[in-house]
Amino acid sequence: LSSTQSCSNTESSSTSTGLPSLLTQSAAASKMASPAPPLKDAVGGLDRDPFVALLAKLIGESQRLQNDPPALVPQEDLVAQHVVDALRPVSTDTGGGPLVVRKVSYTDGRSNVIVEYPGTVPGRVVSFVGMHMDVVPANPSEWDFDPFSLTFEGDDKEKLRGRGTTDCLGHVALVTQLMRRLGEVKPPLKHSVIAVFIANEENSSVTGIGVDGLVKDGLLDKLKTGPLFWIDTADKQPCIGTGGMIPWHLKATGKLFHSGLAHKAINSMELNMDALKEIQTRFYNDFPAHEKEKLYKFATPSTMKPTKWSYPGGGLNQIPGECTISGDIRFNPCPEVLRFSLIALEMK
């Protein structure tokens, strides 16, 4: 899978090329436990045609999956229904398959989907979590092609294009095909295989309707007894470590006045810019690039930066009395992160 968007290697996950390696690992474990045929041989590789067909449906919904409330509220249920429909022939709902498929919604139109292929040994589980069904906004005027439909680059059609091909609708389609194949082949596995497709990953202003809601309700408790793979991406390579994200908001309050009498105003924008410059300087002094980031192929060190301005509004001839800068902190999983977390808690 690929995208024309510039991406970082810090968040990546299994793609069509990663599936055989996952199956090979499972096959090796199976060989050690019993003389049964390798799981890879039993399940086989990824079928391109049904994968691309499903991905085309998902990308076709992406305009209604953009997540930037209140202007853009995604309708993840559109994708969830495609997932459920693809798995229905091998689900217990039809009486003809082993997959247990469950949709969980905390608000209208925004579903999560939990899919389980039951194993033979209670308590043994391996899970794939984080395939999110929302996307970041895309402005079609800034793209060389339609971001809301699946297209191909090159005559060989090996490169897929469209909003969500890597983050993260491509992985929704991939894991859906994996679960469907398990349901078709029905390999005897000791471990249950669970896939959790989630809503609301791309925005933190609304909470309790995605993976956080599932955790709160205890719906993911059984995943704690085995390995959990977080399947999200900002690129297409296998992931061995990923950066975390903390949203932040910095509000400055000054004094509103006409810009012709600037001496009677206190410019909240200038206050905020000065404050942010100092905060960023301290951040990068305290958390410089780590020597192991190059070893693990992190494209950037930990970062703190602004991404959005907001203020109550007014004319160009008014000095604003208040404004807010918002942004995020992306930190890499190095020892300094623990110290940063403690600092963040003290600030709260």
C-alpha positions in Angstrom: 0.0 0.0 0.0 1.2 3.5 -0.6 0.1 7.1 -0.6 1.2 10.2 -2.3 1.2 12.0 1.0 4.6 12.5 2.7 4.8 10.1 5.6 6.8 9.3 8.6 8.2 5.9 9.5 7.3 6.2 13.1 3.8 4.9 12.7 3.4 2.0 10.4 1.9 -1.4 10.2 1.1 -4.5 8.3 0.2 -4.1 4.6 -0.3 -6.6 1.8 3.4 -7.3 1.9 3.3 -7.7 5.7 0.6 -10.4 5.8 2.7 -13.3 4.6 5.3 -12.5 7.3 2.7 -12.5 10.0 1.4 -15.8 8.8 4.9 -17.2 8.6 5.4 -16.3 12.3 2.2 -18.0 13.2 3.2 -21.0 11.1 6.5 -21.3 12.9 4.7 -21.4 16.2 2.2 -24.0 14.9 5.1 -26.2 13.7 6.6 -26.2 17.2 3.3 -27.2 18.8 2.2 -29.9 16.4 3.0 -31.5 13.1 0.1 -29.8 11.4 0.7 -28.0 8.1 2.0 -24.5 8.4 -0.7 -21.9 8.8 0.7 -19.9 5.9 0.1 -22.9 3.6 -3.3 -23.5 5.0 -4.5 -19.9 4.8 -2.5 -18.8 1.8 -1.5 -15.3 0.7 -3.6 -12.2 0.2 -6.0 -12.2 -2.8 -5.5 -8.9 -4.5 -8.8 -8.6 -6.3 -11.2 -8.8 -3.3 -8.8 -6.7 -1.3 -8.8 -3.9 -3.9 -12.5 -4.2 -4.4 -13.2 -3.7 -0.7 -10.7 -0.9 -0.4 -12.4 0.9 -3.4 -15.7 0.8 -1.5 -14.0 2.2 1.7 -12.1 5.0 -0.2 -15.4 5.8 -1.9 -16.9 6.7 1.5 -13.9 8.7 2.6 -15.4 12.1 2.0 -17.9 11.3 4.7 -15.2 9.9 7.0 -13.2 13.2 7.4 -12.7 13.9 11.1 -12.5 17.6 12.1 -15.6 18.5 14.3 -17.8 20.4 14.4 -17.5 21.0 10.7 -16.6 17.5 9.7 -18.1 14.6 11.8 -17.2 11.2 10.3 -19.8 8.5 9.8 -17.7 5.4 10.5 -20.8 3.3 10.3 -20.5 3.4 6.5 -17.2 1.6 6.7 -18.3 -0.7 9.6 -21.2 -1.9 7.4 -18.8 -2.8 4.6 -16.7 -4.8 7.0 -19.8 -6.6 8.4 -21.1 -7.3 4.9 -17.7 -8.7 3.8 -17.6 -11.1 6.8 -21.3 -12.0 6.9 -20.8 -15.2 4.7 -18.4 -16.7 7.3 -20.0 -15.3 10.5 -22.2 -17.0 13.1 -25.0 -14.6 12.1 -25.5 -16.7 9.0 -25.1 -20.0 10.7 -22.4 -21.0 8.3 -19.2 -19.6 9.7 -17.1 -19.3 12.9 -16.6 -15.6 13.1 -18.3 -13.7 15.9 -19.0 -10.2 14.6 -20.2 -7.4 16.8 -20.9 -3.7 16.1 -20.6 -1.4 19.0 -21.9 2.2 18.8 -21.8 5.0 21.4 -23.4 7.6 19.1 -25.5 7.5 15.9 -23.5 6.7 12.8 -20.2 6.0 14.5 -19.6 2.3 15.0 -16.7 0.1 16.2 -16.5 -3.5 15.0 -15.1 -6.4 17.0 -14.5 -9.6 15.1 -13.3 -12.9 16.8 -12.1 -16.2 15.3 -12.4 -18.5 18.3 -9.5 -20.6 19.3 -9.5 -24.0 21.1 -7.8 -23.0 24.3 -9.6 -20.5 26.7 -7.6 -17.5 27.6 -5.2 -17.6 24.7 -5.6 -14.7 22.3 -3.7 -12.6 19.7 -5.3 -9.4 18.7 -5.1 -6.7 16.0 -6.4 -3.3 17.2 -6.4 0.2 15.8 -7.6 -0.1 12.3 -9.6 3.1 12.3 -12.4 4.0 10.1 -12.1 7.8 10.0 -9.6 9.9 8.0 -8.0 13.3 8.2 -9.6 16.0 6.0 -8.5 16.4 2.4 -9.0 19.4 0.2 -9.5 18.1 -3.4 -8.1 21.4 -4.9 -4.7 20.6 -3.4 -4.5 17.1 -4.9 -3.5 16.0 -8.3 -6.2 13.4 -8.3 -9.5 12.7 -6.6 -8.7 11.9 -3.0 -12.1 10.4 -2.4 -11.9 7.6 -4.9 -9.4 4.7 -5.3 -7.1 5.2 -8.3 -3.8 3.6 -9.4 -0.5 5.1 -10.3 1.5 3.5 -13.1 0.6 0.9 -15.7 1.3 -2.0 -13.4 -1.4 -0.7 -10.9 0.8 -1.6 -8.0 0.5 1.8 -6.3 -2.9 2.6 -4.8 -4.0 6.3 -4.3 -6.7 7.9 -2.3 -7.4 9.3 1.2 -7.0 6.5 3.6 -4.9 4.0 1.5 -2.3 3.9 4.3 -4.0 5.7 7.2 -6.0 3.7 7.7 -8.6 2.3 5.4 -6.1 0.1 3.6 -5.5 -1.7 6.9 -9.2 -2.0 7.5 -9.5 -3.8 4.2 -6.4 -5.9 4.9 -7.5 -7.2 8.3 -11.0 -7.7 7.1 -9.6 -10.0 4.3 -7.5 -11.8 6.9 -10.4 -12.5 9.2 -12.5 -13.6 6.2 -9.9 -16.0 5.1 -9.7 -17.5 8.6 -13.4 -17.9 8.6 -13.3 -19.7 5.2 -10.4 -22.0 5.9 -11.2 -22.7 9.6 -7.7 -23.6 10.7 -7.5 -25.2 14.2 -5.9 -22.5 16.3 -5.2 -22.7 20.0 -5.3 -18.9 20.1 -8.4 -16.8 19.4 -7.7 -14.1 16.8 -9.5 -10.9 17.5 -9.7 -7.8 15.2 -11.0 -4.5 16.6 -11.9 -1.8 14.0 -12.3 1.6 15.7 -14.0 4.9 15.3 -12.7 8.4 16.1 -8.9 7.9 16.0 -8.1 11.1 14.1 -9.5 13.6 16.6 -9.4 13.9 20.4 -11.9 16.7 21.0 -14.7 14.2 21.2 -14.1 11.2 23.5 -15.8 8.0 24.6 -17.0 6.8 21.2 -13.9 4.9 19.9 -11.3 2.6 21.5 -11.6 4.6 24.8 -15.3 3.7 25.0 -14.5 0.0 24.3 -11.8 0.0 27.0 -14.1 1.7 29.5 -16.8 -0.9 29.0 -14.4 -3.8 29.4 -14.9 -5.0 25.9 -11.2 -5.4 25.3 -10.3 -6.9 28.6 -9.8 -10.4 27.1 -7.0 -9.0 24.9 -4.8 -8.5 27.9 -3.8 -12.2 28.0 -1.9 -12.2 24.7 0.1 -10.1 22.3 -1.7 -7.1 20.8 -0.7 -5.5 17.5 -1.7 -1.9 17.0 -2.5 -1.6 13.3 -2.2 2.1 12.3 0.2 3.8 10.0 1.8 6.9 8.6 3.7 4.8 6.0 3.8 1.2 4.7 6.6 -0.4 6.5 6.4 -3.0 9.4 6.3 -1.2 12.7 8.7 -1.9 15.6 7.9 1.2 17.6 5.6 4.1 17.4 5.4 7.7 18.6 2.6 8.8 20.9 0.6 12.0 20.7 -0.5 14.6 23.3 -2.8 17.4 22.1 -2.3 20.8 23.8 -4.0 24.2 23.9 -2.4 27.5 24.9 -4.8 30.4 25.6 -3.7 34.0 26.0 -5.9 36.8 27.3 -5.0 40.4 26.5 -7.1 43.5 25.9 -9.3 44.1 22.8 -8.9 47.6 21.2 -8.7 49.3 17.9 -5.4 48.8 16.1 -5.1 52.5 15.5 -4.7 53.0 19.2 -2.4 50.0 19.8 -1.1 51.5 23.0 -4.5 50.9 24.6 -4.5 47.2 23.7 -2.7 44.1 24.9 -2.2 41.9 21.9 -3.1 38.3 22.8 -1.6 37.0 19.6 1.8 38.4 20.4 1.6 37.1 24.0 0.8 33.6 22.7 3.6 33.7 20.1 6.2 34.8 22.8 5.0 32.2 25.2 5.0 29.4 22.7 8.5 30.2 21.6 9.8 29.9 25.2 7.9 26.6 25.7 9.2 25.1 22.5 12.8 26.2 23.3 12.5 24.4 26.7 10.9 21.3 25.1 13.7 20.8 22.6 16.4 21.5 25.2 14.8 18.9 27.5 14.0 16.3 24.9 16.6 16.4 22.1 17.1 13.8 19.5 17.9 10.4 21.0 20.8 8.3 19.7 18.6 5.2 19.3 16.1 7.0 17.0 18.4 6.5 14.0 18.9 2.8 14.9 15.1 2.2 14.9 14.7 4.4 11.8 12.5 7.1 13.3 12.3 9.9 10.7 12.1 12.7 13.3 12.9 13.2 17.0 10.2 14.1 19.4 8.4 17.3 18.4 6.2 19.9 19.8 4.5 22.4 17.4 1.4 24.5 16.8 -1.1 23.3 14.2 -4.1 25.6 14.7 -5.1 29.2 15.6 -8.5 30.2 16.9 -9.9 33.5 18.2 -13.4 35.0 18.7 -13.3 36.9 15.5 -13.2 40.6 14.6 -12.0 43.0 11.9 -8.5 43.5 10.6 -8.5 46.8 12.5 -9.0 45.2 15.9 -6.3 43.8 18.1 -7.8 40.6 19.5 -8.3 40.4 23.3 -7.9 36.6 23.4 -6.7 33.7 21.2 -5.8 30.1 21.5 -3.0 28.2 19.8 -3.5 24.4 19.6 -1.1 21.7 18.5 0.4 18.4 19.4 3.4 16.7 20.9 4.7 13.7 19.1 7.1 11.8 21.3 9.2 8.7 20.5 9.3 5.7 22.9 12.7 6.5 24.4 13.6 6.6 28.1 13.0 10.4 28.3 9.3 9.8 27.6 8.7 8.7 31.2 10.3 11.9 32.5 8.2 13.9 30.1 5.0 12.2 31.3 5.9 13.1 34.8 6.4 16.7 33.9 3.1 16.8 32.0 1.3 15.4 35.1 2.9 18.1 37.3 1.8 20.8 34.8 -1.8 19.5 35.1 
